[in-house]
Amino acid sequence: MRFTLLLSLLGLLVAATTIVSAQQGDPLARAKALAGQQPVIDGHNDYPWALRQSTPDRDLDTLDIREPQKKTMTDIPRLREGGVGAQFWSVYVPATMEGQTAIRATMEQIDIVHRMMQKYDRVFELALTAEDAERIYKSGRIASMIGMEGGHAIDSSLAVLRMFHALGARYMTLTHSSNIAWADSATDVPKLGGLSKFGEEVVREMNRLGMLVDLSHVSPDSMADALRVSEAPVIFSHSGARALNDHVRNVPDNVLEMLGKNGGVVMVNFYPVFLAKDGKATVADVANHMDHIRKVAGPDHVGIGSDFDGIPSVPVGLEDVSKYPALTAELLRRGWSDDDVKKALGLNVLRVMRRVEAVAALGSLKATAATDLLLDLLAAPWATERATALGALARIDRETFLTALSGMDPDRDWQVRAALAAALALLPAEAARPRVDALVADPDARVVASALTALAALKTPDAAAVLGDHLRAEDPIVRAAAATGLGELKPADGAPALVEAFQAGLRDTTYAARAAALAALAKYGPDVALPSVRQALGDHDWAMRVRAAALLKTLAPTEDATTAIRPAPNERPIPAGEETSLISPAFSPMVYLDTDKGTIAIELAILDAPRTVANFIALARRGYFDGTAIHRVVPDFVVQDGDPRGDGEGGPGYTIRDEINQRPYLRGTVGMALDWEDTGGGQFFITHSPQPHLDARYTVFGQVVDGMDVVDRTQQWDVIRRVRVWDGVK
């Protein structure tokens, strides 16, 4: 009796100690407690492929995961120990499989998952929605989702994609280890420069179906294209942060920033080769990648995608599916809040799933409800409304869009014709090409530029030749659009023939055309581009030299181009050692805003400037912005929340607003307004944001007046010399 009582008291003491240690912050105890509140949702597990390799007939009894398994990293006892509540099972097939072979193999892998659900029905249940997943893991079972790994499995068929979705697939990785006909892989030599026209169609169809777009394995250009096209959040089911380990399978910071805006999530891979430069990793390395993604994209955009049973080695401390609490404990040691940890464990991916499902549901409703309204807007008296309606109708109901076009005469307003060109780029090439050709012959250069951009997007066989011809067009805007389009097109067989045309573009009298030609040429790679990049280092325009230096740094890192970006002897010097920090490859377009009072011309600053006025002024004193453009704000325009004295007392986010029409023309930029006597008392506005959001009413048209010095009479020093000023000429 005494012994029994002693055991009971000992049991109570152990339980009390566990509770107290959790409350006092013991990381592992807290981790296990959090797993009870939010189980792990892992974005990628390759057990189905491990089964196929172990037993070619895919016999579940041969590798029965009800019992501990030495051959795999996954079995049911360890899933339970690791606190797994939901798992995306990868139905991977190798990229070497193509066509019908890949389709059949993928169906066989999906069959494995369905048979797992039947054989282990007390443990697993198939989940098709976020609501399913939550219901299943709250019932004590493990929610099971299906993820396809590689777009080669659909054999370039949207019908096959739809059938895989019907079988339960809820994400598809766009590529695996090799390029496919419609998308570039991260681990292959790029051929498309991202997604093809059909690749964009795949993303849109996945949005329509409510299927997660997975960007692990794809090239950075493919990532950017998918993020641009997708109306729903995307995922990276098993990737890391490239800033921590420069491996092509990881996600660059600029993409992480885009992901934060998209709403998606990066689920961190456990493969040591992706985590650490020496290929040796611990649980701390996984936490490092999660820390970085959390810092750059935000706590709502990080998750777990282990890749267990698909990787040949594992981090120390994360050897199998039982070890997730060790990762949670590491995050807690680093000061992650309970809420942020729960987001990473699973709440983030659940949010993404719900959003993807909502976009699919809303899309089907919008397609019906909005078509009639858009058709009415096509006859609206305002050009902006007609232009907007064209683009929207092309996206949601293409058959109605084409029918409407067949009964329309060419619009009288150039804005609408330019919008039509952009809308046609969304269509299959055979349907769009005749109308695009007509717009290429439009009398307005702005429409021609838009049509050339559409032609590049359509990627028709003769697109390179047409764009090459327009490199010698009369209007610089057309020349710039042609050069940019050729860079996007990157025809595999066109580089030798186009080098001469590109070099002609580099001799263009207009900075915008030269810059576009150089950026396009650089996309052909070092062998083709380097001679022209080196030539551009001697350009008369400092902005062009900076651009060339930035490209040289990418194409030939061992070459030194710092002398090219130093100002000329009559310019203010940049302190030694700071030259390379000024290099930025961002392209800076020139735009002209049509107003009732004339045309305002804007050339964005050619460098990524600091985001505060104080830092802007400090660099301006050194001549950092010499050669940059400013523009005069014509009468009846004011700068909202500006800084007219240039003393840094204003703040970022200034807006040029048309006080007549009460609408902003330039939104979301960072800049400063300066009121100087030299300019006749007018306000000037300097922009240094590489991506402004412009109202639809703009035109690239006008003349340039050079050689005006601007002096800040308040501070008594030259701020910007040899600036370009436009006065509303037309």
C-alpha positions in Angstrom: 0.0 0.0 0.0 2.8 2.4 0.9 4.6 1.5 -2.3 1.5 2.2 -4.4 1.0 5.5 -2.7 4.6 6.4 -3.3 4.3 5.6 -7.0 1.2 7.7 -7.2 2.9 10.7 -5.5 5.9 10.2 -7.8 3.6 10.3 -10.9 2.0 13.5 -9.7 5.3 15.0 -9.0 6.6 14.2 -12.6 3.4 15.6 -14.1 3.6 18.8 -12.0 7.3 19.2 -12.9 6.4 18.9 -16.7 3.7 21.6 -16.3 5.9 23.9 -14.3 8.8 23.5 -16.7 6.6 24.4 -19.7 5.2 27.4 -17.8 8.7 28.5 -16.9 9.8 28.4 -20.5 11.6 25.1 -21.1 11.8 25.2 -24.9 11.1 21.5 -25.6 8.3 21.3 -23.1 6.8 24.5 -24.6 7.3 23.0 -28.1 5.3 19.9 -27.3 2.6 22.0 -25.6 2.3 24.1 -28.8 2.0 21.0 -31.0 -1.2 20.2 -29.0 -2.6 23.6 -30.0 -1.3 23.7 -33.6 0.0 20.4 -35.1 2.7 20.5 -37.8 1.6 20.8 -41.4 4.5 19.7 -43.5 4.6 20.8 -47.2 6.5 18.0 -48.7 7.1 14.3 -47.9 8.3 11.8 -50.5 7.3 8.6 -48.8 5.2 7.5 -51.9 8.4 7.5 -54.0 10.4 5.8 -51.2 7.8 3.0 -51.3 8.0 2.8 -55.1 11.8 2.5 -54.9 11.6 -0.1 -52.1 9.0 -2.3 -53.8 8.4 -1.8 -57.5 4.9 -3.1 -57.3 4.1 -0.4 -54.7 3.0 -2.9 -52.1 2.1 -1.2 -48.8 2.5 -4.4 -46.9 6.1 -4.7 -47.9 6.9 -1.4 -46.2 4.1 -1.3 -43.6 4.4 2.1 -41.8 2.2 1.0 -38.9 5.5 -0.4 -37.6 8.8 1.5 -37.2 10.8 1.4 -40.5 14.5 1.5 -40.9 14.4 2.2 -44.6 12.4 5.4 -44.4 12.3 8.6 -42.4 8.5 8.2 -42.1 6.2 5.9 -40.3 3.1 6.3 -38.3 4.6 6.0 -34.8 7.2 8.7 -35.6 4.5 10.9 -37.2 2.6 10.8 -34.0 5.7 11.5 -31.9 6.5 14.5 -34.1 3.1 16.0 -33.7 2.2 15.9 -37.4 -1.4 16.9 -38.0 -1.4 17.3 -41.8 1.0 16.2 -44.5 1.3 17.0 -48.2 2.4 13.7 -49.8 4.5 14.3 -52.9 3.5 12.2 -55.9 6.9 12.9 -57.5 8.0 11.2 -60.7 11.5 12.0 -62.2 11.8 14.7 -64.8 13.3 12.1 -67.2 9.8 10.7 -67.6 7.9 12.5 -70.3 4.5 12.4 -72.0 2.3 9.5 -71.3 4.9 7.8 -69.2 5.0 10.7 -66.8 1.2 10.9 -66.7 0.9 7.1 -65.9 3.6 7.2 -63.2 1.9 10.2 -61.5 -1.4 8.4 -61.5 0.3 5.4 -59.9 1.8 7.6 -57.2 -1.6 9.2 -56.5 -3.0 5.7 -56.3 -0.4 5.0 -53.5 -1.8 7.9 -51.5 -5.4 6.8 -52.0 -4.5 3.2 -50.9 -2.7 4.6 -47.8 -6.0 6.3 -46.9 -7.9 3.0 -47.2 -5.3 0.8 -45.5 -4.6 3.1 -42.6 -8.1 4.7 -42.4 -7.9 5.1 -38.6 -4.7 7.3 -39.1 -5.1 9.1 -42.4 -7.9 10.8 -44.2 -7.7 12.6 -47.6 -8.1 16.4 -47.2 -9.2 18.5 -50.2 -9.7 21.9 -48.4 -8.3 23.8 -45.5 -11.5 23.1 -43.6 -11.0 19.3 -44.2 -7.5 19.5 -42.9 -8.5 21.2 -39.7 -11.5 18.9 -39.1 -9.3 15.8 -39.6 -6.4 16.7 -37.4 -8.8 17.9 -34.7 -10.4 14.4 -34.8 -7.0 12.9 -34.0 -6.1 11.7 -37.5 -3.5 13.0 -39.9 -4.9 15.1 -42.8 -3.4 14.0 -46.0 -3.1 16.2 -49.1 -1.6 15.4 -52.5 1.2 17.5 -54.1 2.4 17.0 -57.6 6.1 17.7 -58.1 6.8 18.8 -61.6 4.7 20.2 -64.5 6.2 17.6 -66.8 3.5 15.3 -65.3 0.7 17.1 -67.2 2.4 16.8 -70.7 1.4 20.4 -71.5 -2.3 19.6 -71.2 -4.7 21.7 -69.1 -7.2 18.8 -69.4 -4.7 16.5 -67.7 -4.1 19.1 -65.0 -7.9 19.3 -64.3 -8.1 15.5 -64.0 -5.2 15.3 -61.5 -7.0 18.0 -59.5 -10.2 15.9 -59.7 -8.1 13.0 -58.3 -7.2 15.1 -55.3 -4.0 16.9 -56.2 -4.0 20.3 -54.4 -0.6 21.7 -55.5 1.7 21.3 -58.4 5.4 22.3 -58.5 5.7 24.0 -61.9 9.0 22.3 -62.8 11.4 19.7 -61.3 15.1 19.5 -62.1 14.8 20.2 -65.8 13.2 22.8 -68.0 9.8 21.9 -69.5 8.2 23.3 -72.6 6.5 26.1 -70.7 8.7 26.9 -67.7 12.4 27.2 -66.8 13.8 25.2 -63.9 16.3 26.5 -61.3 18.6 23.6 -62.0 18.7 23.8 -65.8 20.0 26.4 -68.3 17.2 28.9 -68.8 15.6 28.9 -72.2 12.4 30.8 -71.9 13.4 33.5 -69.4 10.6 32.4 -67.0 7.1 31.1 -68.1 5.9 30.8 -71.6 2.5 32.0 -72.7 1.1 28.5 -71.9 2.9 28.6 -68.6 1.0 31.6 -67.6 -2.2 29.8 -68.7 -1.3 26.9 -66.4 -1.0 29.4 -63.4 -4.4 30.9 -64.3 -6.0 27.5 -64.6 -4.6 26.5 -61.2 -6.1 29.7 -59.7 -9.4 28.8 -61.3 -9.3 25.3 -59.9 -8.2 26.3 -56.4 -4.9 24.5 -56.7 -1.8 25.9 -55.0 1.0 27.1 -57.4 4.2 25.7 -56.0 7.4 27.5 -57.0 10.1 25.3 -55.5 12.5 24.0 -58.2 11.7 26.9 -60.6 14.1 29.6 -61.9 13.9 33.1 -60.4 12.4 34.4 -63.6 9.7 31.7 -63.5 9.1 32.7 -59.8 8.7 36.3 -60.8 6.4 35.5 -63.7 4.2 33.3 -61.6 3.9 35.9 -58.9 3.0 38.5 -61.5 0.3 36.3 -63.1 -1.2 34.6 -60.1 -4.3 36.1 -58.4 -3.9 33.8 -55.4 -1.0 33.3 -53.0 1.7 30.9 -54.0 3.8 28.4 -52.1 7.3 27.1 -52.1 6.7 23.6 -50.7 10.3 22.8 -49.9 12.9 25.6 -50.4 15.2 27.8 -48.4 16.6 31.4 -48.3 19.2 32.1 -51.0 20.7 34.9 -49.0 22.0 32.4 -46.4 23.2 29.8 -48.9 23.5 30.8 -52.6 22.0 27.6 -54.0 19.8 27.8 -57.1 17.1 25.8 -55.3 16.6 28.6 -52.7 14.5 31.7 -52.9 16.2 35.1 -53.5 15.4 38.1 -51.3 13.7 40.1 -54.0 11.3 37.2 -54.5 10.7 36.9 -50.8 9.7 40.6 -50.8 7.3 39.9 -53.7 5.9 36.9 -51.8 5.1 39.1 -48.8 2.9 41.2 -51.0 1.4 38.1 -52.7 0.5 36.5 -49.4 2.2 33.2 -50.0 4.5 31.0 -47.9 8.0 29.4 -48.1 8.1 26.0 -46.4 11.7 25.4 -45.4 13.5 22.4 -46.8 15.7 20.2 -44.5 18.3 19.1 -47.1 21.7 20.2 -45.7 23.0 21.0 -49.2 20.4 23.7 -49.5 20.9 24.9 -45.9 24.7 25.3 -45.6 27.5 25.9 -48.0 29.5 22.9 -46.8 26.5 20.6 -47.0 26.6 20.0 -43.2 23.6 21.3 -41.2 21.9 21.1 -37.8 18.5 22.1 -36.6 20.0 25.6 -36.1 20.5 26.0 -39.8 16.9 25.3 -40.5 16.0 27.9 -37.9 18.4 30.3 -39.6 16.5 30.0 -42.9 13.2 30.4 -41.1 14.5 33.4 -39.3 15.6 35.1 -42.5 12.3 34.4 -44.4 10.4 35.8 -41.4 12.6 38.9 -41.4 12.3 39.6 -45.1 8.8 38.4 -46.0 7.2 38.5 -42.6 6.0 36.0 -40.0 2.9 35.2 -42.1 5.0 33.7 -44.9 7.2 30.9 -43.4 6.4 27.3 -42.9 7.9 23.7 -42.9 8.5 21.6 -46.0 11.0 18.9 -44.8 11.4 16.8 -47.9 11.8 13.7 -45.7 12.3 10.5 -47.7 13.3 12.7 -50.7 16.7 13.8 -49.4 19.8 11.6 -49.0 21.0 13.3 -45.8 19.4 15.3 -43.0 20.4 17.9 -40.5 21.7 16.8 -37.1 18.7 16.9 -34.8 16.1 16.5 -37.5 16.7 13.0 -38.6 13.1 12.0 -39.2 9.4 13.0 -38.8 9.6 12.5 -35.0 11.9 15.5 -34.6 9.8 18.5 -35.4 9.6 19.5 -31.7 13.3 20.1 -31.7 12.9 22.7 -34.4 10.0 24.3 -32.6 12.1 24.4 -29.4 15.0 26.1 -31.4 12.6 28.8 -32.6 11.4 29.4 -29.1 14.9 29.8 -27.8 15.4 32.5 -30.4 12.6 34.5 -29.0 9.8 33.6 -31.5 6.4 34.2 -29.9 4.0 31.4 -29.5 1.7 33.0 -32.2 4.6 33.2 -34.7 5.6 29.6 -34.0 2.0 28.4 -34.6 1.9 30.3 -37.9 5.1 28.5 -39.0 3.8 25.1 -37.8 0.7 25.3 -39.9 -1.5 28.3 -39.6 0.3 30.1 -42.5 -0.3 27.3 -45.0 -3.9 27.0 -43.9 -4.4 30.7 -44.5 -2.9 30.3 -48.0 -5.1 27.3 -48.8 -8.2 29.2 -47.7 -7.2 32.2 -49.8 -6.6 30.0 -52.9 -10.0 28.4 -52.4 -11.6 31.8 -52.1 -10.0 33.1 -55.3 -11.3 30.1 -57.1 -14.8 30.5 -55.7 -14.9 34.3 -56.4 -13.5 33.8 -59.9 -16.4 31.7 -61.0 -18.9 34.2 -59.6 -17.1 37.2 -61.1 -17.0 35.6 -64.5 -20.8 35.5 -64.7 -21.7 38.7 -62.8 -19.1 41.0 -64.3 -19.3 40.2 -68.1 -22.5 42.3 -68.7 -21.1 45.3 -66.8 -17.8 45.1 -68.7 -19.6 45.0 -72.0 -21.4 48.1 -71.0 -18.2 49.8 -70.1 -16.7 49.2 -73.6 -19.1 51.8 -74.8 -18.3 54.3 -72.0 -17.4 57.9 -73.0 -14.2 57.8 -70.9 -11.1 56.3 -72.4 -9.9 55.0 -69.0 -13.0 53.0 -68.4 -12.9 51.5 -71.9 -9.3 50.5 -71.5 -9.9 49.0 -68.1 -12.9 47.0 -69.4 -10.9 45.5 -72.2 -8.2 44.1 -69.9 -10.7 42.8 -67.4 -12.9 41.1 -70.0 -9.9 39.4 -71.6 -9.0 37.9 -68.2 -12.4 36.6 -67.1 -14.3 35.7 -70.4 -12.1 35.4 -73.5 -14.8 34.1 -75.8 -17.0 37.1 -75.0 -13.9 39.4 -75.4 -13.2 38.1 -78.9 -16.9 38.3 -79.8 -17.0 41.9 -78.6 -13.8 42.8 -80.6 -15.3 41.4 -83.8 -18.0 44.1 -83.8 -15.7 47.0 -82.7 -14.0 49.6 -84.8 -10.5 50.8 -83.8 -10.9 53.1 -80.8 -10.3 56.8 -81.3 -8.2 57.1 -78.2 -4.6 55.8 -78.1 -4.9 54.7 -74.5 -7.6 52.2 -75.4 -5.7 50.8 -78.4 -2.6 50.4 -76.2 -4.8 48.6 -73.6 -6.2 46.4 -76.3 -2.6 45.3 -77.2 -2.0 44.4 -73.6 -5.2 42.5 -73.4 -4.4 40.5 -76.6 -1.2 39.3 -74.9 -3.4 37.2 -72.6 -4.8 35.2 -75.6 -3.5 32.3 -77.5 -1.1 33.5 -80.3 -3.3 32.3 -83.2 -6.3 34.3 -81.9 -4.3 37.5 -81.0 -1.7 37.8 -83.7 -3.8 39.4 -86.5 -5.0 42.3 -84.2 -1.5 42.7 -82.7 -0.1 43.1 -86.2 -2.6 45.8 -86.9 -1.6 47.6 -83.7 2.1 47.3 -84.6 1.2 49.5 -87.6 -0.7 52.0 -85.5 0.2 55.7 -86.2 0.7 56.4 -82.5 4.1 55.3 -81.2 2.7 54.6 -77.7 0.3 52.0 -79.2 3.1 50.5 -81.3 5.3 50.1 -78.1 2.4 48.3 -76.3 1.8 46.1 -79.3 5.5 45.1 -79.5 5.4 44.2 -75.8 2.4 42.0 -76.5 4.2 40.4 -79.5 7.1 39.5 -77.2 4.6 37.9 -74.7 3.0 35.9 -77.5 6.4 34.4 -78.5 5.4 33.7 -82.1 8.2 32.2 -84.3 8.7 35.5 -86.2 8.5 37.8 -83.2 12.2 38.2 -83.0 12.4 39.4 -86.5 9.6 42.0 -86.1 11.1 43.3 -82.9 14.5 43.5 -84.4 13.2 45.6 -87.3 11.7 48.1 -84.8 15.1 48.6 -83.1 15.6 51.2 -85.9 12.2 52.8 -85.6 12.0 56.6 -85.6 10.5 57.0 -82.2 12.7 56.2 -79.2 9.8 54.7 -77.3 9.3 52.2 -80.0 13.0 51.4 -80.0 13.1 50.9 -76.3 10.0 48.6 -76.4 11.6 46.6 -79.1 14.8 46.1 -77.2 13.0 45.2 -74.0 10.8 42.7 -75.9 13.8 41.0 -77.5 15.3 40.6 -74.0 12.1 38.9 -72.8 12.0 36.7 -75.9 15.6 35.5 -75.9 15.3 33.4 -79.0 17.8 30.5 -78.8 18.8 30.9 -82.4 18.6 34.6 -82.8 21.5 35.9 -80.7 24.1 36.2 -83.5 21.8 37.9 -85.9 20.5 40.3 -83.2 23.8 41.4 -81.7 24.3 43.9 -84.5 20.9 45.3 -84.0 21.4 45.5 -80.3 24.6 47.3 -80.7 22.8 49.8 -83.0 20.5 50.3 -80.0 23.4 51.0 -77.8 24.4 53.8 -80.1 20.9 55.3 -79.8 20.7 59.0 -79.0 18.1 58.3 -76.3 19.2 57.0 -72.9 16.0 55.0 -72.4 16.5 53.1 -75.7 20.2 52.5 -75.0 19.5 51.2 -71.5 16.7 48.9 -72.7 19.0 47.5 -75.4 21.8 46.8 -72.9 19.4 45.2 -70.4 18.0 43.0 -73.2 21.3 42.0 -74.6 22.5 41.0 -71.1 19.9 38.3 -71.0 21.7 36.4 -73.7 24.5 35.6 -71.3 28.1 36.6 -70.9 29.4 35.2 -74.2 27.1 37.4 -76.2 26.7 40.4 -73.9 30.1 41.2 -72.5 31.6 43.0 -75.5 28.6 45.4 -75.6 28.6 45.8 -71.8 32.2 46.8 -71.8 31.5 49.2 -74.7 28.8 50.8 -72.6 31.3 51.5 -69.8 32.5 54.3 -72.0 29.1 55.8 -72.5 28.9 59.6 -72.3 26.0 59.3 -69.8 26.9 58.5 -66.2 23.6 56.7 -65.7 24.4 54.4 -68.6 27.9 53.7 -67.2 26.4 52.8 -63.8 24.0 50.4 -65.6 26.8 48.8 -67.5 28.9 48.4 -64.3 26.0 46.7 -62.6 25.6 44.2 -65.4 29.4 43.6 -65.6 29.3 42.8 -61.9 26.7 40.1 -62.6 28.2 38.8 -65.9 31.9 39.0 -65.0 32.3 39.4 -61.2 36.1 39.4 -61.4 36.3 42.5 -63.6 36.6 45.9 -61.9 34.3 48.6 -63.3 34.4 51.1 -60.4 36.2 53.7 -62.4 33.3 53.8 -64.9 30.9 54.9 -62.2 33.0 57.6 -60.7 31.8 61.1 -61.7 33.9 63.0 -64.3 36.5 65.5 -63.0 33.9 68.3 -63.1 31.5 66.3 -61.0 31.5 65.9 -57.2 33.6 62.9 -56.2 32.2 59.9 -54.5 34.2 58.9 -51.4 36.7 56.1 -52.1 35.3 52.6 -51.3 31.7 53.6 -51.9 31.6 53.3 -55.6 30.3 49.7 -55.8 27.6 50.4 -53.3 26.0 52.8 -55.8 25.6 50.1 -58.5 22.0 49.1 -59.1 20.6 47.3 -62.1 17.1 48.6 -61.8 15.7 50.0 -65.1 14.4 53.5 -64.9 11.8 54.3 -67.5 10.8 57.7 -68.7 7.2 58.7 -68.8 5.3 61.9 -69.8 2.0 62.8 -68.1 -0.6 64.4 -70.3 -2.5 67.2 -68.4 -4.9 69.9 -69.3 -2.0 72.3 -68.8 0.6 70.5 -71.0 2.8 67.4 -70.6 4.9 66.7 -67.6 7.9 64.5 -68.3 9.4 62.3 -65.6 12.5 60.2 -65.7 12.9 58.1 -62.7 16.2 58.2 -60.8 18.6 55.6 -62.2 19.6 54.3 -58.9 17.9 52.8 -55.9 18.1 55.9 -53.7 17.8 55.9 -49.9 14.2 56.0 -48.6 14.6 59.1 -46.6 15.0 62.7 -47.6 17.9 63.2 -45.2 19.9 60.5 -46.8 18.9 61.8 -50.2 20.3 65.2 -49.5 23.5 63.8 -48.0 24.2 61.9 -51.2 23.1 64.8 -53.4 25.9 66.8 -51.8 28.4 64.3 -53.1 27.0 64.4 -56.7 25.4 61.0 -56.3 22.4 62.2 -58.4 24.3 64.2 -61.0 22.7 63.5 -64.4 19.4 62.4 -62.8 16.2 64.0 -64.0 13.9 66.4 -62.3 10.7 67.9 -63.7 8.8 71.0 -63.1 5.3 70.8 -61.7 3.1 72.9 -64.0 0.5 75.4 -62.8 -2.5 73.9 -61.0 -0.5 71.0 -59.8 0.8 70.7 -56.2 2.9 68.3 -54.3 1.0 66.8 -51.4 2.9 66.4 -48.1 6.1 67.7 -49.9 9.3 69.2 -48.7 9.5 72.5 -50.5 12.6 73.7 -48.6 14.5 70.5 -49.1 15.4 70.4 -45.4 14.3 66.9 -44.7 11.3 67.9 -42.6 8.8 66.2 -44.9 8.5 62.5 -45.3 8.2 59.7 -47.9 5.1 59.0 -49.9 4.7 62.3 -51.8 2.0 62.5 -54.5 1.6 64.7 -57.5 -2.0 65.5 -57.7 -4.1 67.2 -60.4 -6.1 69.8 -58.4 -8.4 70.3 -61.3 -9.6 66.7 -61.6 -8.9 65.8 -58.0 -7.0 62.6 -58.7 -3.4 61.6 -58.2 -1.2 61.1 -61.2 1.9 59.7 -59.5 1.2 57.6 -56.4 3.4 55.6 -54.0 6.7 57.3 -54.9 9.3 58.6 -52.6 10.7 61.9 -53.5 11.1 65.6 -52.5 9.8 68.9 -53.9 12.1 71.8 -54.1 11.1 75.5 -54.6 14.0 77.4 -56.1 14.3 81.0 -57.4 16.4 79.8 -60.3 13.4 77.9 -61.8 11.2 80.9 -61.9 9.5 80.1 -58.6 8.0 76.8 -59.8 8.1 73.6 -57.8 10.3 70.8 -58.9 9.8 67.2 -57.9 12.6 64.6 -57.8 11.5 60.9 -57.8 13.7 58.1 -56.7 11.4 55.1 -56.6 12.1 52.5 -59.3 8.5 51.3 -59.5 5.9 54.1 -59.5 2.2 53.4 -59.8 0.9 55.7 -62.6 -2.5 56.7 -63.6 -3.6 55.3 -66.9 -3.4 58.7 -68.6 0.3 59.0 -69.5 2.2 59.3 -72.7 5.8 58.8 -73.6 6.2 61.8 -75.9 8.0 65.2 -75.7 11.3 67.0 -76.1 14.3 67.3 -73.8 15.9 70.5 -72.6 19.4 70.0 -71.2 21.9 72.0 -69.2 20.0 73.8 -66.4 21.7 74.2 -63.1 19.6 74.2 -59.9 20.8 75.8 -56.7 19.1 75.5 -53.3 19.2 79.1 -52.0 18.3 77.9 -48.5 21.2 75.6 -48.0 23.6 77.5 -50.3 25.0 74.5 -52.2 24.4 72.9 -55.6 22.1 70.0 -55.1 21.9 68.7 -58.7 23.8 69.9 -61.7 23.4 69.3 -65.4 19.8 68.1 -64.8 17.3 67.4 -67.5 14.2 69.6 -67.2 10.9 69.2 -69.2 8.4 72.0 -69.3 5.3 70.6 -70.8 6.4 70.7 -74.4 4.5 68.6 -76.8 
